[in-house]
Amino acid sequence: MLASTRELLETARKNIYAIGAFNVYNLEGVKAVINAAEKHRSPAMLQIHPSALIYGKSTLIAMCLEAARSSLVPISVHLDHSTKSKDIYQALSAGMRSIMADGSHLQYKDNLAFTREMTRLAHEYGAVVEAEIGRISGTEDGLTIAEKEAKMTDPEQAVEFVAATGVDFLAVTIGNVHGEYKTQPRLDFPRLAKIKNLLPIPLVLHGASGLPAAMISQSIQLGVCKFNVNTEVRQAYMQSLQEEICGGETKDLLEVAGETISAMEVVIAQKLTLFGSVNKAHLHETPYAKMLVDLNLTRQ
């Protein structure tokens, strides 16, 4: 069932677990997320990055929305890391009701102005908005401690930013990075605790690929209720594709596609377990929706 991102995150925050938000690029990725979520009775999010939007356009959005509607568990569809107003407008016009207005690459005042305007637009469509202050690196290499701290979310500034923009969720930077961690991850949990105590909205952590289980758990305890996952799922897809194509045996295209889905599904299921959302789907279901799910499961 197509779910509200706000409801997913608020319920997760209340019950102390997190929602896995998985970037998808094609049908195989969408099926892997839905399959894993249904098998483990977990809510989840399908995320579309602007680069994938350029590739798949409105067709990719329509596929994700239809997959979410047809799912037996609550699934929301979210535009990830959108830095351009045209991408946000395209997504909203195509029916997406959850977007990230990402001005984190801008100076603070410009980030605030961009986010405020995109939030105004999104709210007119009835959509919710995730934003980010602080700057997540693609790598930690070459950064001094002072430089790394300068990129992190300032708790007091976060309060000002949320009040000025009206965003619904905030992605924080506490030492997390995009892509693979080149060294042992070091997250600033006192900083996260202060942000949690100052802000009444759900918090998001990007760069969850590669974070140890203990750090994931502590982040959830300190208010994070959405984790973005991309790198590990993409790696599983590419590795499976390479093995199937280069294995020396000629296989049918659909068989190869099925193997890639299974490979991604394994990683996604591991993340759902790690985030604590397994068997939590019922917390998001209305009585009518639950009746339909139970009826469907009985028929299978």
C-alpha positions as CSV (number, residue, x, y, z in Angstrom):
1,M,0.0,0.0,0.0
2,L,1.2,3.5,-0.8
3,A,2.1,5.1,2.5
4,S,2.8,8.6,3.8
5,T,6.5,9.2,4.6
6,R,5.4,11.3,7.5
7,E,3.3,8.5,9.0
8,L,6.1,6.0,8.4
9,L,8.7,8.1,10.2
10,E,6.5,9.3,13.0
11,T,5.4,5.8,13.8
12,A,9.0,4.5,13.6
13,R,10.2,7.3,16.0
14,K,7.4,6.6,18.5
15,N,8.2,2.9,18.5
16,I,12.0,3.3,18.3
17,Y,13.0,1.7,15.0
18,A,13.9,3.1,11.6
19,I,12.7,3.0,8.1
20,G,15.0,1.8,5.3
21,A,15.0,4.1,2.3
22,F,16.5,2.3,-0.7
23,N,17.6,4.0,-3.9
24,V,16.1,2.3,-7.0
25,Y,17.0,2.7,-10.7
26,N,15.0,0.1,-12.5
27,L,12.3,-2.6,-12.1
28,E,14.8,-5.1,-10.6
29,G,15.6,-2.7,-7.8
30,V,11.9,-1.9,-7.1
31,K,11.0,-5.6,-7.0
32,A,13.9,-6.4,-4.7
33,V,12.7,-3.7,-2.1
34,I,9.1,-4.8,-2.3
35,N,9.9,-8.5,-2.1
36,A,12.1,-8.1,0.9
37,A,9.6,-5.8,2.7
38,E,6.7,-8.1,2.1
39,K,8.6,-11.3,3.1
40,H,9.6,-9.6,6.4
41,R,6.4,-7.7,7.0
42,S,8.3,-4.4,7.1
43,P,7.6,-0.9,6.0
44,A,10.1,0.6,3.6
45,M,10.8,3.5,1.2
46,L,11.6,3.5,-2.5
47,Q,13.9,6.4,-3.3
48,I,14.7,8.0,-6.7
49,H,17.8,10.0,-7.1
50,P,17.8,12.9,-9.6
51,S,20.3,11.0,-11.7
52,A,17.9,8.0,-11.9
53,L,15.1,10.5,-12.7
54,I,17.0,11.7,-15.7
55,Y,17.3,8.1,-16.8
56,G,13.8,6.9,-16.0
57,K,11.8,10.1,-16.1
58,S,8.1,10.0,-15.2
59,T,7.9,6.3,-16.1
60,L,10.2,5.4,-13.2
61,I,8.1,7.5,-10.8
62,A,4.9,5.8,-12.1
63,M,6.4,2.4,-11.6
64,C,7.4,3.1,-8.1
65,L,4.0,4.6,-7.2
66,E,2.2,1.6,-8.7
67,A,4.5,-0.9,-6.9
68,A,3.9,0.9,-3.6
69,R,0.1,0.8,-4.2
70,S,0.2,-2.9,-5.0
71,S,2.4,-3.9,-2.1
72,L,1.1,-5.8,0.9
73,V,3.1,-3.6,3.2
74,P,3.4,0.2,3.7
75,I,5.8,1.7,1.1
76,S,6.4,5.4,0.4
77,V,8.1,6.9,-2.6
78,H,10.6,9.7,-2.1
79,L,12.7,11.9,-4.3
80,D,16.3,11.8,-2.9
81,H,18.9,14.6,-2.9
82,S,17.1,17.0,-5.2
83,T,19.2,20.1,-5.7
84,K,17.2,21.7,-8.5
85,S,13.7,23.1,-8.4
86,K,12.8,21.6,-11.8
87,D,13.4,18.1,-10.5
88,I,11.3,18.7,-7.5
89,Y,8.5,20.2,-9.6
90,Q,8.7,17.2,-12.0
91,A,8.4,14.8,-9.1
92,L,5.5,16.6,-7.5
93,S,3.7,17.0,-10.8
94,A,4.1,13.2,-11.4
95,G,2.4,12.4,-8.1
96,M,5.3,12.0,-5.6
97,R,4.4,13.4,-2.2
98,S,7.8,13.1,-0.5
99,I,10.9,15.0,-1.5
100,M,14.3,16.0,-0.3
101,A,15.2,19.6,-1.0
102,D,18.9,19.4,-0.8
103,G,20.7,22.7,-0.4
104,S,23.5,21.4,1.8
105,H,26.1,22.2,-0.9
106,L,25.1,25.9,-0.6
107,Q,26.1,28.5,1.9
108,Y,23.8,28.4,4.9
109,K,21.7,31.4,4.0
110,D,21.3,30.1,0.4
111,N,20.4,26.7,1.7
112,L,17.8,28.2,3.9
113,A,16.3,30.3,1.0
114,F,16.2,27.3,-1.4
115,T,14.8,25.0,1.2
116,R,12.1,27.4,2.3
117,E,10.9,28.0,-1.3
118,M,10.9,24.3,-2.1
119,T,9.1,23.5,1.1
120,R,6.4,26.1,0.3
121,L,6.0,24.5,-3.2
122,A,5.9,20.9,-1.9
123,H,3.4,21.8,0.9
124,E,1.1,23.3,-1.7
125,Y,1.0,19.8,-3.3
126,G,0.4,18.2,0.1
127,A,3.9,16.7,0.1
128,V,6.4,16.4,2.9
129,V,10.0,17.7,2.8
130,E,13.4,16.4,4.0
131,A,16.3,18.8,4.1
132,E,19.9,18.8,5.3
133,I,22.3,21.1,7.0
134,G,25.9,20.2,7.4
135,R,27.7,18.7,4.5
136,I,28.2,14.9,4.1
137,S,31.4,14.0,2.3
138,G,31.9,11.3,-0.2
139,T,35.0,10.3,1.7
140,E,36.8,11.2,4.9
141,D,40.2,11.1,3.3
142,G,42.2,14.3,3.5
143,L,40.0,16.0,6.1
144,T,41.5,17.4,9.4
145,I,39.4,17.0,12.6
146,A,38.5,20.7,12.4
147,E,37.4,20.5,8.8
148,K,35.3,17.4,9.5
149,E,33.6,19.1,12.5
150,A,33.0,22.2,10.4
151,K,30.9,20.1,8.0
152,M,28.7,18.7,10.8
153,T,25.3,19.9,11.7
154,D,25.3,22.6,14.3
155,P,22.4,21.9,16.8
156,E,21.5,25.5,17.4
157,Q,21.6,26.3,13.7
158,A,19.4,23.3,13.1
159,V,16.7,24.7,15.3
160,E,16.8,28.0,13.4
161,F,16.8,26.3,10.1
162,V,13.7,24.1,10.8
163,A,11.8,27.1,12.2
164,A,12.6,29.3,9.2
165,T,11.9,26.7,6.5
166,G,9.1,24.6,7.9
167,V,10.7,21.3,6.8
168,D,9.2,18.0,8.0
169,F,12.4,15.9,8.5
170,L,16.0,16.8,8.9
171,A,19.1,14.9,7.6
172,V,22.0,15.4,10.0
173,T,25.7,15.2,9.5
174,I,27.5,13.7,12.5
175,G,30.5,12.1,10.8
176,N,28.6,9.9,8.4
177,V,29.7,9.8,4.7
178,H,28.3,8.8,1.4
179,G,29.6,5.7,-0.3
180,E,32.1,3.4,1.4
181,Y,33.9,4.3,4.7
182,K,37.6,4.4,4.0
183,T,38.4,4.3,7.7
184,Q,36.5,3.1,10.8
185,P,33.3,5.2,11.1
186,R,33.3,7.7,14.0
187,L,29.9,9.3,14.7
188,D,29.4,12.2,17.0
189,F,26.6,10.8,19.2
190,P,26.6,13.7,21.8
191,R,25.9,16.1,18.8
192,L,23.1,13.8,17.7
193,A,21.6,13.7,21.2
194,K,21.6,17.5,21.4
195,I,19.9,17.8,18.0
196,K,17.3,15.2,19.1
197,N,16.5,17.1,22.3
198,L,16.2,20.4,20.5
199,L,14.1,19.3,17.5
200,P,10.5,17.9,17.5
201,I,10.8,16.4,14.0
202,P,12.1,13.0,12.7
203,L,15.9,12.8,12.0
204,V,17.5,11.1,9.0
205,L,21.0,9.7,8.5
206,H,22.5,9.3,5.1
207,G,25.4,7.0,4.4
208,A,24.1,4.0,6.3
209,S,26.0,1.5,4.0
210,G,28.9,0.1,6.0
211,L,27.9,1.5,9.5
212,P,28.3,-1.1,12.2
213,A,25.2,-2.5,13.9
214,A,26.0,-0.9,17.2
215,M,26.2,2.6,15.6
216,I,22.9,2.0,13.8
217,S,21.2,1.0,17.1
218,Q,22.6,3.9,19.0
219,S,21.5,6.3,16.2
220,I,18.0,4.9,16.4
221,Q,17.9,5.4,20.2
222,L,18.9,9.0,19.6
223,G,16.1,9.8,17.2
224,V,17.2,8.7,13.8
225,C,14.2,7.0,12.1
226,K,15.2,6.9,8.4
227,F,18.4,5.5,7.0
228,N,19.4,5.9,3.3
229,V,20.9,2.8,1.7
230,N,22.4,2.8,-1.8
231,T,26.0,1.6,-2.2
232,E,25.6,-1.9,-0.8
233,V,22.5,-2.7,-2.8
234,R,24.1,-1.4,-6.0
235,Q,27.2,-3.4,-5.4
236,A,25.1,-6.6,-5.0
237,Y,23.3,-5.8,-8.2
238,M,26.5,-5.2,-10.2
239,Q,28.3,-8.2,-8.7
240,S,25.4,-10.5,-9.5
241,L,25.2,-9.2,-13.0
242,Q,28.9,-9.7,-13.6
243,E,28.8,-13.2,-12.3
244,E,25.8,-14.1,-14.4
245,I,27.2,-12.6,-17.6
246,C,30.8,-13.8,-17.2
247,G,30.0,-17.2,-15.8
248,G,30.5,-18.9,-19.1
249,E,27.0,-20.2,-19.4
250,T,24.4,-18.6,-21.7
251,K,21.4,-17.7,-19.7
252,D,18.0,-16.2,-20.4
253,L,17.6,-12.5,-19.8
254,L,14.8,-13.0,-17.3
255,E,16.9,-15.6,-15.4
256,V,19.7,-13.1,-15.1
257,A,17.3,-10.4,-13.9
258,G,15.9,-12.7,-11.3
259,E,19.4,-13.4,-9.9
260,T,20.1,-9.7,-9.6
261,I,16.8,-9.2,-7.7
262,S,17.6,-12.0,-5.3
263,A,21.1,-10.6,-4.7
264,M,19.7,-7.1,-3.8
265,E,17.0,-8.7,-1.8
266,V,19.4,-10.3,0.5
267,V,21.1,-7.0,1.3
268,I,17.8,-5.2,1.8
269,A,16.5,-7.9,4.1
270,Q,19.7,-7.5,6.2
271,K,19.1,-3.8,6.5
272,L,15.5,-4.1,7.4
273,T,16.5,-6.4,10.3
274,L,19.3,-4.1,11.3
275,F,16.9,-1.1,11.4
276,G,14.4,-3.0,13.6
277,S,11.5,-2.6,11.1
278,V,10.9,-6.3,10.5
279,N,7.3,-7.3,11.5
280,K,6.4,-3.7,12.1
281,A,4.2,-3.3,9.0
282,H,1.0,-3.8,11.1
283,L,1.8,-0.6,13.1
284,H,1.2,1.4,9.9
285,E,-1.9,-0.3,8.6
286,T,-5.5,1.0,9.0
287,P,-8.0,-1.7,9.9
288,Y,-9.4,-1.7,6.4
289,A,-5.9,-2.1,4.9
290,K,-5.1,-4.9,7.3
291,M,-8.3,-6.7,6.4
292,L,-7.2,-6.6,2.7
293,V,-3.7,-7.8,3.5
294,D,-5.0,-10.7,5.7
295,L,-7.4,-11.7,2.9
296,N,-4.7,-11.7,0.3
297,L,-2.3,-13.7,2.5
298,T,-5.1,-16.3,3.1
299,R,-5.6,-16.8,-0.6
300,Q,-1.8,-17.4,-1.2
